[in-house]
Amino acid sequence: MHGAAEGLLEPLRARGVLNEAVLALEAEVTARPGHAEAWRLLGTVQAENDDDLQAIAAMLRALAADPQNMDVLMALGVSHTNELDTG
């Protein structure tokens, strides 16, 4: 992804502070609710935090903003599968 969300995410991810990455991405999607890539990244970080329900919610917002995004569709499938495994 290009732009502010990616710039916020990578240093936090590199330091292993995913909760801070979630906060940064939540701020980004609040400021730009139609930003599909920021929603996708938020979902990705939520999944990395083992919070698949939140990941699914974010990915659904990403999908609404960009219905043809194959990365989002794949991530949704993974998170739904994870929820079936833990459910």
Sine and cosine of phi, psi and omega as CSV:
sin_phi,cos_phi,sin_psi,cos_psi,sin_omega,cos_omega
0.00,0.00,0.48,-0.88,0.01,-1.00
-0.91,-0.40,0.61,-0.79,0.12,-0.99
0.90,-0.43,-0.30,-0.95,-0.16,-0.99
-0.89,0.46,-0.67,0.74,-0.05,-1.00
-0.89,0.45,-0.69,0.73,0.02,-1.00
-0.90,0.43,-0.67,0.75,0.01,-1.00
-0.88,0.48,-0.54,0.84,0.05,-1.00
-0.97,0.23,-0.60,0.80,-0.15,-0.99
-0.96,0.27,-0.75,0.66,-0.18,-0.98
-0.86,0.51,-0.72,0.69,0.02,-1.00
-0.89,0.45,-0.59,0.81,0.01,-1.00
-0.94,0.34,-0.68,0.74,0.03,-1.00
-0.89,0.46,-0.66,0.75,-0.01,-1.00
-0.88,0.47,-0.58,0.81,0.02,-1.00
-0.99,0.12,-0.13,0.99,0.03,-1.00
0.98,0.20,0.40,0.91,0.01,-1.00
-0.95,-0.31,0.95,0.30,-0.09,-1.00
-0.91,0.41,-0.50,0.87,0.03,-1.00
-0.89,0.45,-0.61,0.79,0.07,-1.00
-0.93,0.37,-0.58,0.82,0.06,-1.00
-0.89,0.45,-0.65,0.76,0.06,-1.00
-0.86,0.51,-0.73,0.69,-0.01,-1.00
-0.88,0.47,-0.67,0.74,0.00,-1.00
-0.90,0.43,-0.67,0.74,0.00,-1.00
-0.95,0.32,-0.56,0.83,0.09,-1.00
-0.89,0.46,-0.62,0.78,0.06,-1.00
-0.90,0.43,-0.65,0.76,0.01,-1.00
-0.90,0.44,-0.72,0.70,-0.03,-1.00
-0.96,0.29,-0.41,0.91,0.11,-0.99
-0.93,0.36,-0.66,0.75,0.01,-1.00
-0.95,0.30,-0.54,0.84,-0.06,-1.00
-0.71,-0.71,0.97,0.24,-0.12,-0.99
-0.90,0.45,-0.31,0.95,0.03,-1.00
-1.00,-0.08,0.16,0.99,-0.07,-1.00
-0.99,0.12,1.00,-0.05,-0.11,-0.99
-0.84,0.54,-0.66,0.75,-0.07,-1.00
-0.93,0.37,-0.58,0.81,0.07,-1.00
-0.91,0.41,-0.65,0.76,0.07,-1.00
-0.89,0.45,-0.65,0.76,0.01,-1.00
-0.89,0.46,-0.70,0.72,0.02,-1.00
-0.90,0.44,-0.64,0.77,0.05,-1.00
-0.87,0.49,-0.70,0.71,0.05,-1.00
-0.88,0.48,-0.64,0.77,0.02,-1.00
-0.89,0.46,-0.71,0.71,0.01,-1.00
-0.92,0.39,-0.64,0.77,0.05,-1.00
-0.87,0.49,-0.66,0.75,0.04,-1.00
-0.90,0.43,-0.65,0.76,0.05,-1.00
-0.89,0.46,-0.48,0.88,0.06,-1.00
-1.00,0.08,0.14,0.99,-0.03,-1.00
0.88,0.48,0.53,0.85,0.08,-1.00
-0.92,-0.40,0.97,0.25,-0.11,-0.99
-0.93,0.38,-0.50,0.87,0.05,-1.00
-0.90,0.44,-0.67,0.74,0.06,-1.00
-0.93,0.36,-0.58,0.81,0.05,-1.00
-0.88,0.47,-0.70,0.72,0.01,-1.00
-0.88,0.47,-0.69,0.72,0.00,-1.00
-0.87,0.50,-0.70,0.72,0.00,-1.00
-0.93,0.38,-0.66,0.75,0.00,-1.00
-0.91,0.42,-0.57,0.82,0.06,-1.00
-0.90,0.43,-0.60,0.80,0.08,-1.00
-0.92,0.40,-0.64,0.77,0.05,-1.00
-0.89,0.45,-0.67,0.74,-0.01,-1.00
-0.91,0.42,-0.61,0.79,0.05,-1.00
-0.89,0.46,-0.60,0.80,-0.02,-1.00
-0.98,0.19,-0.47,0.88,-0.03,-1.00
-0.57,-0.82,0.99,0.13,-0.12,-0.99
-0.89,0.45,-0.28,0.96,-0.03,-1.00
-0.99,-0.17,0.13,0.99,-0.07,-1.00
-0.97,0.26,0.96,-0.28,-0.05,-1.00
-0.92,0.38,-0.53,0.85,0.05,-1.00
-0.89,0.46,-0.64,0.77,0.02,-1.00
-0.92,0.40,-0.71,0.70,0.00,-1.00
-0.87,0.50,-0.67,0.75,0.02,-1.00
-0.91,0.42,-0.71,0.71,-0.01,-1.00
-0.90,0.44,-0.61,0.79,0.06,-1.00
-0.88,0.48,-0.68,0.73,0.02,-1.00
-0.88,0.47,-0.67,0.74,0.01,-1.00
-0.90,0.43,-0.72,0.69,-0.02,-1.00
-0.91,0.41,-0.63,0.77,0.05,-1.00
-0.90,0.43,-0.64,0.77,0.05,-1.00
-0.90,0.44,-0.68,0.74,0.03,-1.00
-0.87,0.50,-0.65,0.76,0.02,-1.00
-0.91,0.41,-0.60,0.80,0.07,-1.00
-0.90,0.43,-0.63,0.77,-0.01,-1.00
-0.92,0.39,-0.55,0.84,-0.05,-1.00
-0.99,-0.12,-0.28,0.96,-0.08,-1.00
-0.94,0.33,0.00,0.00,0.00,0.00
